[in-house]
Amino acid sequence: MISGVPAADRGGTLSDFKRDKMIYYGDAMEYINETSEVIRELSDSGKDMLADAAGLIKGEKVSHLILIGTGSSFNAACAAVFSKRKKFGTGIQVFYPAEFRDILPLLSHDTLVAGISQQGTSTAVIEAVEDARRAGFRTLAVTGEEETPLKKAADAEMLTPCGYEDAGATTKGYTATTLALMMLSEAVLSKTVLSEATLPEAMLPETVLTEAVPTVDHKDSADVDIRKLCAAVERGLTGTDTEIRELSGKLASAEELIILISDGLKGHLPEIVLKFSEMCRISVRGYTADEFVHGIYNSVTERSVFLFLQYGNATCTEVRLQEYYREKGFKVLTFAGEQKDGCIGLEFIPLLQKLCVLTSREKGININIPKDPDFHRIIGSKKESRNVCRNKE
């Protein structure tokens, strides 16, 4: 069973700031272990999840899909766009809210704007969706909770069936949101006019979450095999436990972490850096090997610790970098996974999330208690805290 108390049973959402401070009470490791179940639920309920979007479009053409988000929601959108870039090109794009306002006057009238926030409370995303709606664009709220401020700001809602995450960092929600956005892009951009009365084949989850090989017409498009992905996640979480625990002990003393990834993980790099930053609470940077060698290597300090995330076969550059920095006396750590067809690197993400949780525990960090539990209230970066800012004006 996917954890998370239904909003209706809580008298609202946990993100309604019933607590005075942003402190969480869930277990991130429990949520990580639910990832494969969330993926199956997403596949089984994909048609229902997309129904509201179908009603919003009502047989009208969608030429562009614009995704707006912050944090892990933005990163999930980046991963979805990265996986679909060869199929849809510039037809699907992702922006931070401030960037979106710059391009809003340039959008064609048949653009669909989707605001993404797992808790549905991001102030910046909500205001961007409100701006788009006022400008006459169709707007969609993509959230993991019901009856959120973001839903109220949009024309329609796409609810990702991942359950609430009462923890200080998003885990299973990232995977669920990435897959949901891939499904949405297929539904609205596959040259299929959506009907309010029926949901055509383009709306079915197997068009993106497929049990088979991608079609010849779109052989360059990254699609996901649900069975392979679920099996890979489950095997990885159980089969690498000892390795991850040993690695977390070595990472615990790091003050400055440089993550170098294989190209197969490039779409997930922003989320990887975010997870290590927010859970381990150290300075973290991330690059591909090819990016790193062009100037960035000059920023390495005596405190730098390297973590090479190898997904598939290592390139010559990756191997040489590991050898170079080991010879220079730096701490060089590696974590490798076999690259699997039909998984687009998503099976690797729960393993890294688990590594972050265990490293934070080694460091004595409770990720459910932010460094400043009042941060969002003071800054006004969550919807519920906006009145605080406005009362001071």
Buried (B, 14 or more C-beta within 10 A) or exposed (E): EBBBEEBEEBEBBBBBBEEEEBEBEBBBBEBBBBBBBBBBBBBEBBBEBBBBBBBBBEEEEBEBBBBBBBBBBBBBBBBBBBBBBEBBEEBBBBBBBEEBBEEBEEBEEEBBBBBBBBBBBBBBBBBBBBBBBEEEBBBBBBBBBBBBBBBBBBBBBBBBBBBBBBBBBBBBBBBBBBBBBBBBBBBBBBEBEBBEEEBBEBBBBBBBBBEEEBEEEBEEBBBBBBBBBBBBBBEBBEEBEEEBBEBBEBBBEBEBBBBBBBBBBBBBBBBBBBBBBBBBBBBBBBBBBEBBBEEEEEEBEEEBBBBBBBBBEBBEBBBEBBEEBEEEEBBBBBBBBEBBEBBBBBBBBBBBBBBBBBBBBBBEBEBBEBEEBEBBBEEBBBBBBBEBBEEEE
